[in-house]
Amino acid sequence: MEKYLEKFQELIVTYAPKAIMAIIIYIVGSYIISLLLRTTKKVMIKREVDITLQKFLINLLNWTLKILLIITVIAKLGVETTSFAAILASAGLAVGLALQGSLGNFAGGVLIMLFKPFKVGDLIQAQGETGVVKEIEIFTTKLTGLSNREIIIPNGSLSNGNIINFSSEGTRRVDLVFGVSYDADIKQTKEVLMNVLTSHPKVLKEPAPTVNVLELADSSVNFAVRPWCKTEDYWGVYFDVTENTKIALDKAGIEIPYPHSVEIHKEN
């Protein structure tokens, strides 16, 4: 009995200081981790980092620091951590290879949230799709298409491709082309077209709309008509100006020529 008691005393003398130190390291480490997380969250809020990215980065930082703390505590108790670290590294590599595509999408999501090439509500064109940004998630971005379709684009390909943001400047130019007969007076035609633009309530005065001769085509003189409007008024202005132009040209007696075709008859 005395032998076991002596052995127990030796174990206490040997491991008690290590256990106490390990407990102290865990308590102090947990406090430092909590402090770092709070500070990081305040910095991200101050810099207006996206809320989805905030939560993900805080959780990632929390688990990383806690794993490091646990390894440190285990090492302080005298347990060999080399094999443990090797197992974690191997597991991390295996998971990384298995989730290679997902990690690429995650990295793309982080880049989008950090650099903000667009925000929710913007009209964008990317990856051959056009739509209004509905939601920016960590792996994908959801758009509402022009025909009310939901479009889901992986953030990896989205962040690596070209993105056209129609909403970032707040205004858009409507590019229209109208052709009139060669018999029409150019000055009169320009006045009629400009009146259509200036009389529309949603066409902006600044930047000023323009009407110019674009080309002398085969059967018509084509005019480039360029009104400016707010981004949200784009399609309304596009359709209204197109319709009003036809009405105004008809009223002024200016012909819009039909396409011409030539038939060739070969005599035998």
Long-range contacts (C-beta under 8 A, 24 or more apart in sequence): 15-77, 15-78, 18-76, 18-77, 18-78, 19-77, 21-76, 22-73, 22-76, 22-77, 25-69, 25-72, 25-73, 25-76, 26-69, 26-73, 29-69, 29-72, 29-73, 30-69, 33-62, 33-65, 33-66, 33-69, 36-61, 36-65, 37-61, 37-62, 49-113, 49-114, 50-113, 50-136, 52-113, 52-136, 52-137, 52-138, 53-109, 53-110, 53-113, 53-114, 53-138, 56-138, 101-154, 101-156, 102-139, 104-156, 105-139, 105-140, 105-154, 105-155, 105-156, 106-138, 106-139, 106-155, 107-155, 107-156, 107-159, 108-154, 108-155, 108-156, 108-157, 108-158, 108-159, 108-160, 109-136, 109-137, 109-138, 109-139, 109-140, 109-141, 109-155, 109-159, 110-138, 111-155, 111-159, 112-136, 112-141, 112-155, 112-158, 112-159, 117-163, 117-165, 118-163, 118-165, 118-167, 118-168, 121-167, 122-165, 122-166, 122-167, 122-168, 123-165, 123-166, 123-167, 123-231, 124-163, 124-164, 124-165, 124-166, 124-167, 125-163, 125-164, 125-166, 126-153, 126-158, 126-161, 126-162, 126-163, 126-164, 127-153, 127-157, 127-158, 127-161, 129-153, 166-231, 166-234, 167-231, 169-231, 170-230, 170-231, 171-204, 171-207, 171-228, 171-229, 171-230, 171-231, 172-228, 172-229, 172-230, 172-231, 172-234, 173-207, 173-226, 173-227, 173-228, 174-225, 174-226, 174-227, 174-228, 174-229, 174-234, 174-237, 174-238, 174-241, 175-224, 175-226, 176-224, 176-225, 176-226, 176-227, 176-238, 176-241, 176-242, 176-245, 177-214, 177-222, 177-223, 177-224, 177-225, 178-222, 178-223, 178-225, 178-245, 178-249, 178-256, 179-217, 179-219, 179-220, 179-221, 179-222, 179-223, 179-256, 179-257, 180-220, 180-221, 180-223, 180-249, 180-254, 180-255, 180-256, 180-257, 181-220, 181-221, 181-254, 181-255, 181-256, 181-257, 182-219, 182-220, 182-221, 183-255, 184-221, 184-254, 184-255, 186-213, 186-221, 188-252, 188-254, 189-221, 189-223, 189-249, 189-254, 190-223, 192-248, 192-249, 192-252, 192-254, 193-223, 193-225, 193-245, 193-248, 195-248, 196-241, 196-244, 196-245, 196-248, 197-225, 197-227, 197-241, 199-244, 200-227, 200-237, 200-240, 200-241, 200-244, 202-229, 202-230, 202-233, 202-236, 202-237, 202-240, 203-227, 203-228, 203-229, 203-237, 203-241, 204-228, 204-229, 204-230, 218-260, 219-257, 219-259, 219-260, 220-256, 220-257
